[in-house]
Amino acid sequence: MEPVPLEVFEDRANRARQVMEELGVDGMQLTGRENYHYLSGDVRNVARMLLPVEADPILIVFYTEVEFASERSWVKDVRGWSTPAELMKTFLGAMKDLGLKDKVVGFDVHTVPAFLLHKFETLNPKIQLVENEEVTMRLRYFKDDYELERMRSAARVAEKGIAAALDAIEPGVTETHVAARAEGAMREAGAERFGASTFVDSGPNSICLHGAASTRRMQEGEVVIVDVHPVVNQYSCDMARTAVCGKPSPEQARALETYVEGQRRTLESIRPGMKVADLTRNFVEIVSELPYGESWVPAASHGVGLEFEEWPHPSHYPQHLQLELKPRMTLTLGHSILPVAELGEGFRVEDVILITAEGAEYLTDFPRLPW
């Protein structure tokens, strides 16, 4: 895979500065792995990038990593630290050098632990804090060719994970066993990490809205939902399939076919200029005409890219329902669950889609029905 030239990241940072100026943001502290990589080009844990509107940016990394970060980023000012006390001194010194101690500054509220946000606010009581995604997602919504190449690669890895999981489903095996098979296959195929743990939900667990993987043993005839989230070359995939442990009943087949048909017809309805809210409305209208479809939980989509769940994320930010779909946006389709009370089981089929000039297309392309 062709490496991304460092000037691409510098261009992103310059475009981010234009957004910052428009929104009245004086600088951003980028601590979250995704925003840090997107604007610096570097890949590193426990690193910080300070990006002011006008001055040159600063990277802060562990002292043994200064050379690595300098080689992998376009940023020239890379500062190291060796102890927690020195980290705080280096960070506060950089904030002072950039004149950000009493300004409007962005923070990765969405992706970093709350204690870091609390510490940041405590150390900088005069700062007016804003969410970095208000700036960075203006750019990250739209994937360039380098990003799409990486997302397609992540999709292929996700498909290998799903295939391995479905092959491992049989009576008596645990959900964790199936998850291990999926994650092992994805690691071998190139997954660097997982945006979230693999969900394997069997029988009564399949009706839960949010998945997991327990030591429960599957039984003949039960529904099994598998949901995988590999990260490949920093980019994510979010893909789910539903299978049956053994031969499906006519009712199970009908419910899963309803989900697949609803997803397919919703995809065909997508046009640039539609709003995110239209995806859910269309999905609801379509599945409501189909068997069991009236039970589908309205939540059709969320963004996916560097994160397996990123903006637009209307479940967390209702205002995102009014965002327009435009070419080069990447989202999931089929995010929610179809719980069927009569069966005591749930169904989910989730794929990553790309908005195109004409409509939308699948990035993930694994069979949606196991028969």
GIKA-V784588 format. One record per backbone hydrogen bond with DSSP energy under -0.5 kcal/mol. NH is the residue of the N-H (numbers start at 0). CO is the residue of the C=O. If there is no record, write none. Layout:
BEGIN
NH,CO / NH,CO
END
This chain:
BEGIN
4,2 / 7,4 / 8,4 / 9,5 / 10,6 / 11,7 / 12,8 / 13,9 / 14,10 / 15,11 / 16,12 / 17,13 / 18,14 / 19,15 / 20,16 / 21,17 / 22,18 / 23,19 / 23,20 / 24,19 / 25,23 / 25,103 / 26,103 / 27,50 / 28,105 / 29,27 / 29,48 / 30,28 / 35,31 / 36,32 / 37,33 / 38,34 / 39,35 / 40,36 / 43,41 / 47,59 / 48,29 / 49,57 / 50,27 / 50,48 / 51,49 / 52,25 / 57,49 / 58,76 / 59,47 / 60,78 / 62,80 / 64,61 / 65,62 / 68,64 / 69,65 / 70,66 / 71,67 / 72,68 / 73,39 / 76,56 / 77,75 / 78,58 / 78,76 / 80,60 / 86,82 / 87,83 / 88,84 / 89,85 / 90,86 / 91,87 / 92,88 / 93,89 / 94,90 / 95,91 / 96,92 / 97,93 / 98,95 / 99,94 / 102,99 / 104,102 / 104,127 / 105,26 / 106,129 / 107,28 / 108,106 / 110,107 / 111,107 / 115,112 / 116,112 / 117,113 / 118,114 / 119,115 / 120,116 / 121,117 / 122,118 / 123,119 / 124,121 / 126,123 / 127,102 / 128,126 / 129,104 / 131,106 / 133,130 / 134,131 / 135,131 / 136,132 / 137,134 / 138,135 / 139,135 / 140,136 / 141,138 / 142,140 / 142,327 / 147,143 / 148,144 / 149,145 / 150,146 / 151,147 / 152,148 / 153,149 / 154,150 / 155,151 / 156,152 / 157,153 / 158,154 / 159,155 / 160,156 / 161,157 / 162,158 / 163,159 / 164,160 / 165,161 / 166,162 / 167,163 / 167,164 / 168,164 / 168,165 / 171,217 / 172,169 / 174,215 / 175,213 / 177,173 / 178,174 / 179,175 / 180,176 / 181,177 / 182,178 / 183,179 / 184,180 / 185,181 / 186,182 / 187,183 / 188,184 / 189,185 / 189,186 / 190,185 / 191,230 / 192,230 / 194,228 / 198,226 / 199,211 / 200,224 / 201,199 / 202,222 / 204,201 / 205,202 / 206,203 / 207,204 / 213,199 / 217,172 / 220,244 / 221,218 / 223,242 / 224,200 / 225,240 / 226,198 / 227,238 / 230,192 / 231,234 / 234,231 / 235,304 / 236,229 / 238,227 / 239,349 / 240,225 / 242,223 / 244,221 / 245,243 / 252,248 / 253,249 / 254,250 / 255,251 / 256,252 / 257,253 / 258,254 / 259,255 / 260,256 / 261,257 / 262,258 / 263,259 / 264,260 / 265,261 / 266,262 / 267,263 / 268,264 / 268,265 / 269,265 / 269,266 / 272,324 / 273,270 / 275,322 / 276,320 / 277,274 / 278,274 / 278,275 / 279,275 / 280,276 / 281,277 / 282,278 / 283,279 / 284,280 / 285,281 / 286,282 / 287,283 / 288,285 / 289,286 / 292,289 / 294,291 / 295,292 / 296,336 / 297,295 / 298,296 / 302,309 / 302,311 / 303,329 / 304,306 / 309,302 / 315,312 / 316,312 / 319,316 / 320,317 / 321,318 / 322,319 / 324,273 / 327,354 / 328,325 / 329,140 / 330,352 / 331,301 / 332,350 / 333,299 / 334,299 / 335,298 / 337,346 / 338,294 / 338,336 / 339,344 / 340,338 / 342,339 / 343,339 / 344,339 / 346,337 / 349,239 / 350,332 / 352,330 / 353,360 / 354,328 / 355,358 / 360,353 / 362,351 / 363,351
END
